[in-house]
């Protein structure tokens, strides 16, 4: 039987939670919102805390728009291209599988194909200046990044509507190439997070099956520090628990 891992430090299920206020910056199609992107290895969920909006998605089901209002819950699997649209003060609690992986690069923006094909061009387009450059510079860069992702996304929507979900394959191929060099680091994060928690649960169940509840003596309560200052993310201003 695997050793029981007492007091695992990660949030339950090795998830990450973030408070998000979706950008209200308008785009060329007249909507306001965030940067369309996908995750290659992590599922994501939204709990709507307030306001109204929508999440547009591209997946094996083609294009869809899902309305969002306070109390709504929606989630999606890796590979789902998603774009948050802010209709009125949209605020969301984001629940992210594999905490730490998105921050380590498990997010690929829907830039135009020529940028997706060039890792150096992609890195330049995706990067934001340091906070020391000033909030105005960071905000301008975040907005320019969003607008470039919207450019590629709107073209992609047209292709999916015309050709069906197979039109997503070039994006998926480009995304896989862009993240290929990061997967060793991701695997280490996964082993220390999601895999460790799953192993602990398996060990607990095996022990309980024999009437052994000794791991319960390791019960512990954990608390994170207050929310961070608001930052500029892909989809909006965000706060994380640090």
N, C-alpha and C positions, 0 to 999 in steps of 0.2 A: 504494500500500500504506500502511496506517496506520502511524504511528510506533510503534516498540517502546517500551513503558513499562518502564524498568529498575527492578528492586528494589521491586515493588509492596509496600506496607507491610501491607496487610490479610491476615488469616488466609486460607488457601487457600479458593477458591470464594466469597470475601467472606462467609464464615460467621462466626457468633459461638459461643463455647463457654462454658458455665456449669455449675458444680457445684451440684446441687440436692438438699437433704434435704427430702423432702415432709412437710408438716405432719402431725402426729399428733393434731391437734385433732378431736374427734368432731363429727358434724353431726346434723341432725334425723332423718336416715334410718338412723342407727346406724353409718355409715361414717366413717372419718377421712380427711382429705386436703385438697386445695387448692381453689382458686377456678376453677370452670368458665369457659372463655372461648374465643374464636376469634381467629385472625389473618386480616386481610383481604388481605394481599399476600405473606405469607411462609410457606414450609413449615417444618416443625419435625421434629426427630428425637430419639429417646431412646436412649441406650446405658445399660443398667442396670448400675450398679457394685456394688450389693449390696442385700440385703433382699428383700422381696416386696411385691407390690401389684398394681394394675391401672390401666389407663387406659380410662375410659368415653368413648365417642365418639358423636356425632350427625353424620351425613353423608348423602349421597345414598343410602347403604345402610341408613339408619335408625339405630336404636340398636344399639350393640355394646359389649362389655366384653372387653378384651384383657389377659390375665394377664401380669404382669411379674416376672421373676426374674433373678438375676445372669447377665449375658452376653446377655440379650435385646436385640434391636434392633427398634424400631418407628418409623415416620415417617408423616406425614400432610400433606395439602395445605391451602392457605388455605381457610377456610370450615368446616373440621372443628371442631366444638365438642368440647373435650376436658376431662376432669376426672380428675385423678390421685387414686387411692385408695391410702392407706398401710396395708398389712396388718401389716408388720413392718420397721421401720428402712429404708424404701425410699430409696435414694440413686441419683441419675441424673446422667449427663453429658448436658446438653441441647446439641444442635447446631442452631443457628438460621440459616436462610437470611436474606440481606440484613441482615447485622450492623448494628445501630444503629436499624433501623426499629421493632422492638418497643419499644425504649426511647423512641422518638419518638412512640409512640402506636399502633403497629400491633398492638393487642390490645384486644378488646372483651369485657367481662365480661357474663355472662348475667343481668344484673339484671332485675327485673320490667319488663314493657312500659312502664309509666308513667314509669319512670326512664329507660329507653332513649329514650323520645320527647322528653325534656327535656335538652338538652346541659348546662345548668347543674346540674341535679340529678344527672346522670351524673357530671360532673366532681367534684362534692362527694362522691359516694358512692365514687368510685374513688381519691380522694386519700388519702395517708397523711401524718400529721404529720411535721415534720422530726425528725431523730434527736435534736436538742437537747431535744425534749419528753420524752425518756427512753425507754428500751427498753420499759418496761411499757405506755406510751401507744401506742407504735408497734405493738406486738404486739396490743394490744386492738383497734386500728383495722384491722389486717390481718385479724384474726379476724372482726370485724363485716362487713368487706367480703366476705370469703369466704362468710359465712352469707347475706348478701343475694344473692350470685351463685348460691348453692345454691338459694335460694327460687325464683328465676326458672328455674333449670335443671331442677329436679324437675317444675315445671309444664310446661316445654317437652318433657321426656321423655314425659310423659303424652300430650301432643298429638301427638308424632311417632308414638308407638305406636298412637294411635287413627286418625290421619289420614295417616300416612306422611311421607316427607321434605318434602313441600310445606309442612308446618307450620313449617319453618325459614325460609320466605320473609320473614315479618315481621321476624324477627331480622336477617336479611341486609340488608333494606332499612334498618332502623334503624342497623346497623353502618356501612353505606355513608354515611349522612347524618352520622354522628358523626365520621368520619375525613375527610370531603370537604375540609375546610379545611387539612388537613395534607399533602396529596399533593405540593404544590410542594416542600416541604422534603424529603419522602421521595425525590422524583425526583432531587434534588441528591445525596443520599446514595447512591442507586442508581448514578448516573453515576460517582461517585468510587470506588465499590466494585465491585459485581458487573459493571456494564457495562465499567468500565476493565479488570478482570481478563479478561473475555471478549475484549475488543478486543486485549489484549496477546497472548493465546493465538492469536487469528486471525493476528496479525502474525508471531508466532513460527513458526507452521505454514507461512505463505507463504514466510518466509525460508528455513526448512529445506528446503522443496521446491525451492529453487534451489541448495541446498548451502551456504547462508550460515548459519553458526552463531555469528555475532558477538555475539548477545545473551547467549550462555553466559558471556561474559567479565564480565557484570554480576552473576554469581551472588553471593548474599549470604545470610547466616544472621541471623535475627532472633529476639529473645527478649523476652518480656513480663515485667513485674514479677511478684512473688508474688501469690497470690490475695488478694483484698480481705477485710476482715472479713465475717463472716456478716451478710447483710441480710435483710429481710422482703420476699419477692416475692409473686406471685399464688399460686403453688403450694406454696411452702415457703421455708425459709431457704436462701439462695443465696450463692455466692461467684463473683466474676468475675475474670478476669485483667485487671489494670489497667495 
